Amino acid sequence: MEHVSLVERRPERLAELSEGFRTGRLSVSAYLDVLESRFAERDPWIHAFVEEGPGRFDRLRAQLVSLESRFPEAPSRPVLYGVPVGVKDLFHVAGFPTRAGSSIPPGVLAGEEAGAVAALKSAGALILGKTVTTEFAYFAPGPTRNPYNTDHTPGGSSSGSAAAVAAGLCPLALGTQTAGSLLRPASYCGVVGFKPTYQRIPRDGVIMVSPSLDHVGFFTAHTEGAMLAASVLCRDWKRTEEPGLRHPVLAMPEGPYLEKASEEGLSHFRRICGRLGEKGFMIRSIEMLTDIDEILRNHSTLMAAEAAITHKAWFSAYSHLYRKETAELVRKGQGIGETALAESRVGREKLREQLAGIVASYNLTAVIAPSAVGPAPIGLEATGDPVMNVPWTYAGLPALSLPCGVSRDGLPMGLQVVGSWMSDETLLAVSQRIAHALA
């Protein structure tokens, strides 16, 4: 396939669409017409969405008629009134099969609608469709291509959701992260990806890889939209005006962890830190995650062992339908004993406590790091290395990827911003300040 770029250079802002649709200043119907045209032009190239057939936009227009009849007056309209959203094909959605990127019969995987999907619907969102995932959210890639350069991976496992937002096919899309499945594709595709504190967004109705590691999150084009989506999806959301946000202190995690970034990735990150310092942010170089290799081993053990448990019945009946990468994960997990599994779970708590101690000692607002080791690799056979995201996923801490410039080859680069346990509101607020400073 010839290389093309299908990114939406001026993606619609979720917050502005939300306000416009609720007040009637913008037409939902006209926006659906725009999306239908974009779908026809772009999705055959990037394959962000699971195929639904020619009736996708007829279904959406019928849902819009129902929504308009329920909320005819602007003051009564919910916050995401008429906003089309993409849903990673790990979430159960009423009226849609769940395939999870797999060849297993969808009926075997069926379940009750996910709580996160129900929350979006209650807020007035329209379900645009299922987005492509790697098989069972592991490393076997789907057909999705990077909208910036279709010769490159969009990342995984939430590949379709990230590509859909980048290509302007929807302003909001759900994803999941077990290692780096939200922040890495966000970085590769040049959008905002948010992984909240562990279980801050409900996970019911989602096919799991590893219940101790799986997080539900989402993609938007801008931090204002991320704030809006978080207020709908996260439990007990509160806006924050903490004094610490006036003079944010950001940590650079020096040492073996940061050295896992590529030469280009590390150089770009240090330039970004310099720019933030010039904008008034206090940047502190702190040695941390010196035991990164042990963290990676513990995370790998936990993910494999729990994947084997999650897939026990399915793998027993359909192992011949699993792709090589996923089958190897399950078989590895089958060989992990109870003691090793228990130790890998305890390791999560130890790491979380260790990081909390560092934050308290240095009075940190957030930790910053590259969102990925570098730009999106060429080719579609692999989805990239999640190493920059693994420690924060393992510890269950909230993390967000911000677009922050491009590589030598013009591919997006991301900045990862990591907060403290249950400090999602603060994380989003400081990320918004960083985004504005880097704009």
TORKOL-4160 file (C-alpha; in steps of 0.2 Angstrom, whole numbers, padded with zeros to 4 digits, m for minus):
439
<pt num="1" X="0000" Y="0000" Z="0000"/>
<pt num="2" X="0007" Y="0017" Z="m0004"/>
<pt num="3" X="0011" Y="0028" Z="0010"/>
<pt num="4" X="m0002" Y="0041" Z="0015"/>
<pt num="5" X="m0005" Y="0053" Z="0029"/>
<pt num="6" X="m0023" Y="0054" Z="0035"/>
<pt num="7" X="m0022" Y="0063" Z="0051"/>
<pt num="8" X="m0035" Y="0077" Z="0055"/>
<pt num="9" X="m0024" Y="0092" Z="0056"/>
<pt num="10" X="m0037" Y="0102" Z="0066"/>
<pt num="11" X="m0046" Y="0089" Z="0076"/>
<pt num="12" X="m0062" Y="0095" Z="0084"/>
<pt num="13" X="m0061" Y="0098" Z="0102"/>
<pt num="14" X="m0072" Y="0087" Z="0112"/>
<pt num="15" X="m0076" Y="0101" Z="0125"/>
<pt num="16" X="m0081" Y="0113" Z="0111"/>
<pt num="17" X="m0092" Y="0100" Z="0102"/>
<pt num="18" X="m0100" Y="0095" Z="0118"/>
<pt num="19" X="m0105" Y="0113" Z="0122"/>
<pt num="20" X="m0110" Y="0117" Z="0104"/>
<pt num="21" X="m0121" Y="0101" Z="0103"/>
<pt num="22" X="m0130" Y="0104" Z="0120"/>
<pt num="23" X="m0134" Y="0122" Z="0116"/>
<pt num="24" X="m0139" Y="0120" Z="0098"/>
<pt num="25" X="m0125" Y="0131" Z="0092"/>
<pt num="26" X="m0118" Y="0116" Z="0082"/>
<pt num="27" X="m0128" Y="0103" Z="0073"/>
<pt num="28" X="m0126" Y="0085" Z="0077"/>
<pt num="29" X="m0134" Y="0080" Z="0061"/>
<pt num="30" X="m0122" Y="0090" Z="0051"/>
<pt num="31" X="m0107" Y="0083" Z="0061"/>
<pt num="32" X="m0113" Y="0065" Z="0057"/>
<pt num="33" X="m0113" Y="0070" Z="0038"/>
<pt num="34" X="m0095" Y="0076" Z="0040"/>
<pt num="35" X="m0090" Y="0060" Z="0049"/>
<pt num="36" X="m0098" Y="0049" Z="0036"/>
<pt num="37" X="m0088" Y="0058" Z="0022"/>
<pt num="38" X="m0072" Y="0055" Z="0033"/>
<pt num="39" X="m0076" Y="0037" Z="0035"/>
<pt num="40" X="m0078" Y="0034" Z="0017"/>
<pt num="41" X="m0061" Y="0043" Z="0013"/>
<pt num="42" X="m0050" Y="0038" Z="0028"/>
<pt num="43" X="m0056" Y="0022" Z="0036"/>
<pt num="44" X="m0052" Y="0010" Z="0021"/>
<pt num="45" X="m0034" Y="0016" Z="0023"/>
<pt num="46" X="m0032" Y="0015" Z="0042"/>
<pt num="47" X="m0044" Y="0002" Z="0047"/>
<pt num="48" X="m0048" Y="0010" Z="0064"/>
<pt num="49" X="m0065" Y="0003" Z="0066"/>
<pt num="50" X="m0072" Y="m0015" Z="0065"/>
<pt num="51" X="m0082" Y="m0017" Z="0050"/>
<pt num="52" X="m0101" Y="m0014" Z="0052"/>
<pt num="53" X="m0108" Y="m0013" Z="0035"/>
<pt num="54" X="m0116" Y="0001" Z="0026"/>
<pt num="55" X="m0129" Y="0005" Z="0039"/>
<pt num="56" X="m0118" Y="0013" Z="0052"/>
<pt num="57" X="m0123" Y="0031" Z="0049"/>
<pt num="58" X="m0142" Y="0026" Z="0047"/>
<pt num="59" X="m0141" Y="0018" Z="0064"/>
<pt num="60" X="m0133" Y="0034" Z="0071"/>
<pt num="61" X="m0146" Y="0045" Z="0063"/>
<pt num="62" X="m0160" Y="0035" Z="0070"/>
<pt num="63" X="m0151" Y="0035" Z="0088"/>
<pt num="64" X="m0150" Y="0054" Z="0086"/>
<pt num="65" X="m0169" Y="0056" Z="0082"/>
<pt num="66" X="m0172" Y="0046" Z="0098"/>
<pt num="67" X="m0160" Y="0057" Z="0108"/>
<pt num="68" X="m0168" Y="0073" Z="0101"/>
<pt num="69" X="m0185" Y="0067" Z="0107"/>
<pt num="70" X="m0179" Y="0063" Z="0124"/>
<pt num="71" X="m0170" Y="0080" Z="0126"/>
<pt num="72" X="m0178" Y="0093" Z="0115"/>
<pt num="73" X="m0173" Y="0108" Z="0126"/>
<pt num="74" X="m0155" Y="0113" Z="0128"/>
<pt num="75" X="m0155" Y="0115" Z="0147"/>
<pt num="76" X="m0160" Y="0097" Z="0149"/>
<pt num="77" X="m0147" Y="0089" Z="0138"/>
<pt num="78" X="m0133" Y="0079" Z="0146"/>
<pt num="79" X="m0115" Y="0084" Z="0145"/>
<pt num="80" X="m0110" Y="0072" Z="0130"/>
<pt num="81" X="m0126" Y="0075" Z="0120"/>
<pt num="82" X="m0124" Y="0069" Z="0103"/>
<pt num="83" X="m0105" Y="0066" Z="0104"/>
<pt num="84" X="m0100" Y="0051" Z="0094"/>
<pt num="85" X="m0088" Y="0039" Z="0103"/>
<pt num="86" X="m0078" Y="0024" Z="0097"/>
<pt num="87" X="m0077" Y="0009" Z="0109"/>
<pt num="88" X="m0062" Y="m0003" Z="0109"/>
<pt num="89" X="m0068" Y="m0021" Z="0104"/>
<pt num="90" X="m0065" Y="m0028" Z="0122"/>
<pt num="91" X="m0080" Y="m0019" Z="0129"/>
<pt num="92" X="m0097" Y="m0027" Z="0128"/>
<pt num="93" X="m0109" Y="m0015" Z="0120"/>
<pt num="94" X="m0128" Y="m0019" Z="0118"/>
<pt num="95" X="m0132" Y="m0023" Z="0100"/>
<pt num="96" X="m0114" Y="m0026" Z="0095"/>
<pt num="97" X="m0104" Y="m0043" Z="0095"/>
<pt num="98" X="m0088" Y="m0043" Z="0105"/>
<pt num="99" X="m0073" Y="m0051" Z="0095"/>
<pt num="100" X="m0058" Y="m0044" Z="0105"/>
<pt num="101" X="m0048" Y="m0045" Z="0089"/>
<pt num="102" X="m0050" Y="m0064" Z="0090"/>
<pt num="103" X="m0056" Y="m0078" Z="0078"/>
<pt num="104" X="m0066" Y="m0086" Z="0093"/>
<pt num="105" X="m0085" Y="m0086" Z="0090"/>
<pt num="106" X="m0092" Y="m0070" Z="0096"/>
<pt num="107" X="m0106" Y="m0079" Z="0105"/>
<pt num="108" X="m0093" Y="m0087" Z="0117"/>
<pt num="109" X="m0086" Y="m0070" Z="0122"/>
<pt num="110" X="m0103" Y="m0061" Z="0125"/>
<pt num="111" X="m0108" Y="m0052" Z="0141"/>
<pt num="112" X="m0117" Y="m0038" Z="0149"/>
<pt num="113" X="m0114" Y="m0020" Z="0143"/>
<pt num="114" X="m0099" Y="m0012" Z="0150"/>
<pt num="115" X="m0101" Y="0001" Z="0164"/>
<pt num="116" X="m0090" Y="0013" Z="0155"/>
<pt num="117" X="m0101" Y="0012" Z="0139"/>
<pt num="118" X="m0117" Y="0014" Z="0150"/>
<pt num="119" X="m0110" Y="0029" Z="0158"/>
<pt num="120" X="m0106" Y="0037" Z="0141"/>
<pt num="121" X="m0124" Y="0033" Z="0134"/>
<pt num="122" X="m0131" Y="0041" Z="0150"/>
<pt num="123" X="m0121" Y="0056" Z="0146"/>
<pt num="124" X="m0129" Y="0057" Z="0129"/>
<pt num="125" X="m0115" Y="0050" Z="0118"/>
<pt num="126" X="m0119" Y="0040" Z="0102"/>
<pt num="127" X="m0109" Y="0024" Z="0100"/>
<pt num="128" X="m0100" Y="0026" Z="0083"/>
<pt num="129" X="m0094" Y="0008" Z="0083"/>
<pt num="130" X="m0081" Y="m0004" Z="0089"/>
<pt num="131" X="m0063" Y="0000" Z="0086"/>
<pt num="132" X="m0050" Y="m0012" Z="0082"/>
<pt num="133" X="m0039" Y="m0020" Z="0095"/>
<pt num="134" X="m0024" Y="m0032" Z="0095"/>
<pt num="135" X="m0030" Y="m0050" Z="0099"/>
<pt num="136" X="m0036" Y="m0050" Z="0117"/>
<pt num="137" X="m0027" Y="m0034" Z="0120"/>
<pt num="138" X="m0010" Y="m0042" Z="0118"/>
<pt num="139" X="0004" Y="m0041" Z="0105"/>
<pt num="140" X="m0004" Y="m0049" Z="0089"/>
<pt num="141" X="m0009" Y="m0034" Z="0079"/>
<pt num="142" X="m0024" Y="m0030" Z="0070"/>
<pt num="143" X="m0026" Y="m0021" Z="0053"/>
<pt num="144" X="m0025" Y="m0003" Z="0059"/>
<pt num="145" X="m0012" Y="0009" Z="0052"/>
<pt num="146" X="m0005" Y="0025" Z="0059"/>
<pt num="147" X="m0014" Y="0040" Z="0052"/>
<pt num="148" X="0002" Y="0050" Z="0051"/>
<pt num="149" X="0010" Y="0038" Z="0040"/>
<pt num="150" X="0001" Y="0022" Z="0035"/>
<pt num="151" X="0018" Y="0013" Z="0034"/>
<pt num="152" X="0020" Y="0014" Z="0053"/>
<pt num="153" X="0011" Y="0005" Z="0067"/>
<pt num="154" X="m0002" Y="0015" Z="0077"/>
<pt num="155" X="0004" Y="0006" Z="0093"/>
<pt num="156" X="m0007" Y="m0007" Z="0103"/>
<pt num="157" X="m0017" Y="m0014" Z="0110"/>
<pt num="158" X="m0029" Y="0001" Z="0108"/>
<pt num="159" X="m0024" Y="0004" Z="0091"/>
<pt num="160" X="m0040" Y="0008" Z="0083"/>
<pt num="161" X="m0046" Y="0020" Z="0096"/>
<pt num="162" X="m0030" Y="0030" Z="0095"/>
<pt num="163" X="m0030" Y="0030" Z="0076"/>
<pt num="164" X="m0049" Y="0035" Z="0075"/>
<pt num="165" X="m0046" Y="0051" Z="0086"/>
<pt num="166" X="m0030" Y="0056" Z="0076"/>
<pt num="167" X="m0039" Y="0054" Z="0060"/>
<pt num="168" X="m0054" Y="0064" Z="0065"/>
<pt num="169" X="m0066" Y="0049" Z="0065"/>
<pt num="170" X="m0072" Y="0053" Z="0082"/>
<pt num="171" X="m0068" Y="0065" Z="0096"/>
<pt num="172" X="m0067" Y="0052" Z="0110"/>
<pt num="173" X="m0063" Y="0034" Z="0111"/>
<pt num="174" X="m0062" Y="0021" Z="0125"/>
<pt num="175" X="m0047" Y="0010" Z="0127"/>
<pt num="176" X="m0038" Y="m0001" Z="0140"/>
<pt num="177" X="m0020" Y="m0003" Z="0146"/>
<pt num="178" X="m0012" Y="m0018" Z="0154"/>
<pt num="179" X="0006" Y="m0013" Z="0150"/>
<pt num="180" X="0006" Y="0002" Z="0138"/>
<pt num="181" X="m0009" Y="0000" Z="0127"/>
<pt num="182" X="m0016" Y="0018" Z="0129"/>
<pt num="183" X="m0001" Y="0029" Z="0131"/>
<pt num="184" X="0010" Y="0021" Z="0118"/>
<pt num="185" X="m0003" Y="0022" Z="0104"/>
<pt num="186" X="m0008" Y="0040" Z="0110"/>
<pt num="187" X="0010" Y="0045" Z="0108"/>
<pt num="188" X="0012" Y="0036" Z="0091"/>
<pt num="189" X="m0004" Y="0044" Z="0084"/>
<pt num="190" X="m0001" Y="0062" Z="0091"/>
<pt num="191" X="m0017" Y="0062" Z="0103"/>
<pt num="192" X="m0020" Y="0063" Z="0122"/>
<pt num="193" X="m0022" Y="0046" Z="0130"/>
<pt num="194" X="m0027" Y="0045" Z="0148"/>
<pt num="195" X="m0025" Y="0030" Z="0160"/>
<pt num="196" X="m0033" Y="0034" Z="0177"/>
<pt num="197" X="m0029" Y="0026" Z="0194"/>
<pt num="198" X="m0032" Y="0008" Z="0194"/>
<pt num="199" X="m0051" Y="0004" Z="0194"/>
<pt num="200" X="m0055" Y="0023" Z="0195"/>
<pt num="201" X="m0065" Y="0019" Z="0179"/>
<pt num="202" X="m0076" Y="0004" Z="0181"/>
<pt num="203" X="m0070" Y="m0012" Z="0172"/>
<pt num="204" X="m0086" Y="m0022" Z="0172"/>
<pt num="205" X="m0091" Y="m0029" Z="0155"/>
<pt num="206" X="m0073" Y="m0028" Z="0148"/>
<pt num="207" X="m0064" Y="m0044" Z="0143"/>
<pt num="208" X="m0049" Y="m0045" Z="0154"/>
<pt num="209" X="m0030" Y="m0049" Z="0151"/>
<pt num="210" X="m0024" Y="m0047" Z="0169"/>
<pt num="211" X="m0037" Y="m0041" Z="0182"/>
<pt num="212" X="m0022" Y="m0035" Z="0193"/>
<pt num="213" X="m0016" Y="m0024" Z="0179"/>
<pt num="214" X="m0030" Y="m0019" Z="0167"/>
<pt num="215" X="m0036" Y="m0001" Z="0167"/>
<pt num="216" X="m0050" Y="0007" Z="0157"/>
<pt num="217" X="m0045" Y="0024" Z="0149"/>
<pt num="218" X="m0048" Y="0034" Z="0134"/>
<pt num="219" X="m0042" Y="0045" Z="0120"/>
<pt num="220" X="m0046" Y="0063" Z="0115"/>
<pt num="221" X="m0037" Y="0076" Z="0104"/>
<pt num="222" X="m0034" Y="0089" Z="0119"/>
<pt num="223" X="m0033" Y="0090" Z="0137"/>
<pt num="224" X="m0049" Y="0100" Z="0140"/>
<pt num="225" X="m0058" Y="0085" Z="0132"/>
<pt num="226" X="m0049" Y="0073" Z="0143"/>
<pt num="227" X="m0055" Y="0083" Z="0158"/>
<pt num="228" X="m0073" Y="0082" Z="0152"/>
<pt num="229" X="m0072" Y="0064" Z="0148"/>
<pt num="230" X="m0064" Y="0060" Z="0165"/>
<pt num="231" X="m0078" Y="0069" Z="0174"/>
<pt num="232" X="m0091" Y="0057" Z="0166"/>
<pt num="233" X="m0081" Y="0041" Z="0167"/>
<pt num="234" X="m0071" Y="0042" Z="0183"/>
<pt num="235" X="m0079" Y="0038" Z="0200"/>
<pt num="236" X="m0081" Y="0053" Z="0212"/>
<pt num="237" X="m0073" Y="0065" Z="0200"/>
<pt num="238" X="m0070" Y="0082" Z="0208"/>
<pt num="239" X="m0062" Y="0098" Z="0200"/>
<pt num="240" X="m0046" Y="0103" Z="0209"/>
<pt num="241" X="m0038" Y="0120" Z="0212"/>
<pt num="242" X="m0024" Y="0114" Z="0223"/>
<pt num="243" X="m0011" Y="0127" Z="0228"/>
<pt num="244" X="0003" Y="0115" Z="0222"/>
<pt num="245" X="m0003" Y="0118" Z="0204"/>
<pt num="246" X="0003" Y="0136" Z="0205"/>
<pt num="247" X="0021" Y="0131" Z="0205"/>
<pt num="248" X="0022" Y="0113" Z="0198"/>
<pt num="249" X="0037" Y="0103" Z="0203"/>
<pt num="250" X="0040" Y="0089" Z="0190"/>
<pt num="251" X="0052" Y="0075" Z="0192"/>
<pt num="252" X="0064" Y="0068" Z="0178"/>
<pt num="253" X="0066" Y="0049" Z="0183"/>
<pt num="254" X="0085" Y="0048" Z="0180"/>
<pt num="255" X="0093" Y="0031" Z="0179"/>
<pt num="256" X="0091" Y="0014" Z="0171"/>
<pt num="257" X="0072" Y="0017" Z="0167"/>
<pt num="258" X="0075" Y="0033" Z="0157"/>
<pt num="259" X="0090" Y="0025" Z="0148"/>
<pt num="260" X="0078" Y="0012" Z="0140"/>
<pt num="261" X="0072" Y="0026" Z="0129"/>
<pt num="262" X="0080" Y="0027" Z="0111"/>
<pt num="263" X="0093" Y="0040" Z="0108"/>
<pt num="264" X="0081" Y="0051" Z="0098"/>
<pt num="265" X="0067" Y="0048" Z="0111"/>
<pt num="266" X="0079" Y="0053" Z="0126"/>
<pt num="267" X="0086" Y="0068" Z="0116"/>
<pt num="268" X="0068" Y="0074" Z="0112"/>
<pt num="269" X="0062" Y="0072" Z="0130"/>
<pt num="270" X="0077" Y="0082" Z="0137"/>
<pt num="271" X="0073" Y="0096" Z="0125"/>
<pt num="272" X="0055" Y="0096" Z="0131"/>
<pt num="273" X="0061" Y="0097" Z="0149"/>
<pt num="274" X="0071" Y="0112" Z="0145"/>
<pt num="275" X="0056" Y="0121" Z="0137"/>
<pt num="276" X="0046" Y="0117" Z="0152"/>
<pt num="277" X="0059" Y="0124" Z="0163"/>
<pt num="278" X="0059" Y="0140" Z="0153"/>
<pt num="279" X="0041" Y="0141" Z="0155"/>
<pt num="280" X="0042" Y="0142" Z="0174"/>
<pt num="281" X="0040" Y="0123" Z="0179"/>
<pt num="282" X="0052" Y="0117" Z="0192"/>
<pt num="283" X="0061" Y="0102" Z="0184"/>
<pt num="284" X="0070" Y="0090" Z="0197"/>
<pt num="285" X="0081" Y="0076" Z="0191"/>
<pt num="286" X="0078" Y="0062" Z="0203"/>
<pt num="287" X="0085" Y="0044" Z="0202"/>
<pt num="288" X="0071" Y="0032" Z="0203"/>
<pt num="289" X="0066" Y="0015" Z="0196"/>
<pt num="290" X="0083" Y="0009" Z="0198"/>
<pt num="291" X="0076" Y="m0009" Z="0199"/>
<pt num="292" X="0067" Y="m0007" Z="0182"/>
<pt num="293" X="0072" Y="m0024" Z="0176"/>
<pt num="294" X="0064" Y="m0032" Z="0191"/>
<pt num="295" X="0049" Y="m0022" Z="0189"/>
<pt num="296" X="0047" Y="m0028" Z="0171"/>
<pt num="297" X="0050" Y="m0046" Z="0176"/>
<pt num="298" X="0036" Y="m0045" Z="0190"/>
<pt num="299" X="0024" Y="m0036" Z="0178"/>
<pt num="300" X="0027" Y="m0050" Z="0164"/>
<pt num="301" X="0024" Y="m0064" Z="0177"/>
<pt num="302" X="0008" Y="m0056" Z="0183"/>
<pt num="303" X="0001" Y="m0053" Z="0166"/>
<pt num="304" X="0005" Y="m0070" Z="0160"/>
<pt num="305" X="m0001" Y="m0079" Z="0175"/>
<pt num="306" X="m0018" Y="m0070" Z="0176"/>
<pt num="307" X="m0020" Y="m0071" Z="0157"/>
<pt num="308" X="m0019" Y="m0090" Z="0159"/>
<pt num="309" X="m0032" Y="m0089" Z="0172"/>
<pt num="310" X="m0044" Y="m0078" Z="0162"/>
<pt num="311" X="m0042" Y="m0088" Z="0146"/>
<pt num="312" X="m0043" Y="m0105" Z="0154"/>
<pt num="313" X="m0060" Y="m0111" Z="0147"/>
<pt num="314" X="m0058" Y="m0102" Z="0131"/>
<pt num="315" X="m0040" Y="m0108" Z="0128"/>
<pt num="316" X="m0045" Y="m0126" Z="0132"/>
<pt num="317" X="m0059" Y="m0126" Z="0119"/>
<pt num="318" X="m0051" Y="m0114" Z="0106"/>
<pt num="319" X="m0032" Y="m0114" Z="0107"/>
<pt num="320" X="m0031" Y="m0118" Z="0089"/>
<pt num="321" X="m0039" Y="m0101" Z="0085"/>
<pt num="322" X="m0027" Y="m0091" Z="0095"/>
<pt num="323" X="m0013" Y="m0082" Z="0087"/>
<pt num="324" X="0005" Y="m0086" Z="0091"/>
<pt num="325" X="0009" Y="m0072" Z="0102"/>
<pt num="326" X="m0007" Y="m0074" Z="0113"/>
<pt num="327" X="m0005" Y="m0092" Z="0114"/>
<pt num="328" X="0013" Y="m0091" Z="0120"/>
<pt num="329" X="0007" Y="m0078" Z="0133"/>
<pt num="330" X="m0006" Y="m0091" Z="0140"/>
<pt num="331" X="0006" Y="m0106" Z="0139"/>
<pt num="332" X="0019" Y="m0096" Z="0149"/>
<pt num="333" X="0006" Y="m0091" Z="0162"/>
<pt num="334" X="0001" Y="m0109" Z="0164"/>
<pt num="335" X="0018" Y="m0113" Z="0170"/>
<pt num="336" X="0019" Y="m0100" Z="0183"/>
<pt num="337" X="0016" Y="m0106" Z="0201"/>
<pt num="338" X="0006" Y="m0098" Z="0215"/>
<pt num="339" X="0021" Y="m0092" Z="0224"/>
<pt num="340" X="0027" Y="m0082" Z="0209"/>
<pt num="341" X="0010" Y="m0075" Z="0206"/>
<pt num="342" X="0008" Y="m0070" Z="0224"/>
<pt num="343" X="0025" Y="m0061" Z="0224"/>
<pt num="344" X="0021" Y="m0052" Z="0208"/>
<pt num="345" X="0005" Y="m0045" Z="0216"/>
<pt num="346" X="0014" Y="m0040" Z="0231"/>
<pt num="347" X="0027" Y="m0031" Z="0220"/>
<pt num="348" X="0013" Y="m0019" Z="0214"/>
<pt num="349" X="0011" Y="m0013" Z="0232"/>
<pt num="350" X="0029" Y="m0011" Z="0236"/>
<pt num="351" X="0032" Y="m0001" Z="0220"/>
<pt num="352" X="0017" Y="0010" Z="0224"/>
<pt num="353" X="0023" Y="0014" Z="0241"/>
<pt num="354" X="0041" Y="0017" Z="0235"/>
<pt num="355" X="0035" Y="0030" Z="0222"/>
<pt num="356" X="0023" Y="0038" Z="0235"/>
<pt num="357" X="0038" Y="0040" Z="0246"/>
<pt num="358" X="0048" Y="0049" Z="0233"/>
<pt num="359" X="0034" Y="0061" Z="0228"/>
<pt num="360" X="0032" Y="0065" Z="0247"/>
<pt num="361" X="0051" Y="0068" Z="0250"/>
<pt num="362" X="0053" Y="0080" Z="0235"/>
<pt num="363" X="0035" Y="0088" Z="0236"/>
<pt num="364" X="0032" Y="0083" Z="0218"/>
<pt num="365" X="0017" Y="0087" Z="0208"/>
<pt num="366" X="0020" Y="0074" Z="0194"/>
<pt num="367" X="0033" Y="0064" Z="0186"/>
<pt num="368" X="0037" Y="0066" Z="0167"/>
<pt num="369" X="0045" Y="0054" Z="0155"/>
<pt num="370" X="0044" Y="0049" Z="0137"/>
<pt num="371" X="0027" Y="0041" Z="0132"/>
<pt num="372" X="0037" Y="0028" Z="0122"/>
<pt num="373" X="0055" Y="0024" Z="0118"/>
<pt num="374" X="0054" Y="0034" Z="0102"/>
<pt num="375" X="0042" Y="0037" Z="0087"/>
<pt num="376" X="0031" Y="0024" Z="0080"/>
<pt num="377" X="0041" Y="0010" Z="0072"/>
<pt num="378" X="0039" Y="0006" Z="0053"/>
<pt num="379" X="0029" Y="m0009" Z="0049"/>
<pt num="380" X="0013" Y="m0017" Z="0055"/>
<pt num="381" X="0020" Y="m0034" Z="0062"/>
<pt num="382" X="0023" Y="m0027" Z="0079"/>
<pt num="383" X="0015" Y="m0013" Z="0090"/>
<pt num="384" X="0031" Y="m0006" Z="0098"/>
<pt num="385" X="0039" Y="m0007" Z="0116"/>
<pt num="386" X="0028" Y="m0003" Z="0131"/>
<pt num="387" X="0043" Y="m0002" Z="0143"/>
<pt num="388" X="0041" Y="0017" Z="0147"/>
<pt num="389" X="0023" Y="0014" Z="0153"/>
<pt num="390" X="0025" Y="m0002" Z="0162"/>
<pt num="391" X="0031" Y="0004" Z="0179"/>
<pt num="392" X="0016" Y="0016" Z="0181"/>
<pt num="393" X="0004" Y="0003" Z="0175"/>
<pt num="394" X="0011" Y="m0010" Z="0187"/>
<pt num="395" X="0009" Y="0002" Z="0201"/>
<pt num="396" X="m0008" Y="0007" Z="0196"/>
<pt num="397" X="m0004" Y="0026" Z="0195"/>
<pt num="398" X="m0013" Y="0038" Z="0184"/>
<pt num="399" X="m0004" Y="0043" Z="0168"/>
<pt num="400" X="m0007" Y="0054" Z="0153"/>
<pt num="401" X="0002" Y="0055" Z="0136"/>
<pt num="402" X="0003" Y="0073" Z="0128"/>
<pt num="403" X="0008" Y="0076" Z="0110"/>
<pt num="404" X="0024" Y="0086" Z="0111"/>
<pt num="405" X="0031" Y="0088" Z="0094"/>
<pt num="406" X="0038" Y="0077" Z="0080"/>
<pt num="407" X="0053" Y="0066" Z="0077"/>
<pt num="408" X="0066" Y="0069" Z="0064"/>
<pt num="409" X="0055" Y="0059" Z="0051"/>
<pt num="410" X="0039" Y="0070" Z="0056"/>
<pt num="411" X="0031" Y="0057" Z="0067"/>
<pt num="412" X="0022" Y="0062" Z="0083"/>
<pt num="413" X="0031" Y="0061" Z="0100"/>
<pt num="414" X="0023" Y="0060" Z="0117"/>
<pt num="415" X="0026" Y="0066" Z="0134"/>
<pt num="416" X="0020" Y="0055" Z="0148"/>
<pt num="417" X="0014" Y="0064" Z="0164"/>
<pt num="418" X="0012" Y="0053" Z="0179"/>
<pt num="419" X="0002" Y="0057" Z="0195"/>
<pt num="420" X="0000" Y="0050" Z="0213"/>
<pt num="421" X="m0012" Y="0037" Z="0218"/>
<pt num="422" X="m0030" Y="0044" Z="0216"/>
<pt num="423" X="m0024" Y="0061" Z="0211"/>
<pt num="424" X="m0031" Y="0060" Z="0194"/>
<pt num="425" X="m0039" Y="0077" Z="0195"/>
<pt num="426" X="m0022" Y="0085" Z="0199"/>
<pt num="427" X="m0014" Y="0075" Z="0185"/>
<pt num="428" X="m0026" Y="0082" Z="0172"/>
<pt num="429" X="m0025" Y="0099" Z="0179"/>
<pt num="430" X="m0006" Y="0100" Z="0178"/>
<pt num="431" X="m0006" Y="0091" Z="0161"/>
<pt num="432" X="m0017" Y="0104" Z="0154"/>
<pt num="433" X="m0004" Y="0118" Z="0160"/>
<pt num="434" X="0010" Y="0108" Z="0152"/>
<pt num="435" X="0000" Y="0106" Z="0136"/>
<pt num="436" X="m0003" Y="0125" Z="0135"/>
<pt num="437" X="0015" Y="0129" Z="0139"/>
<pt num="438" X="0021" Y="0118" Z="0125"/>
<pt num="439" X="0008" Y="0124" Z="0112"/>
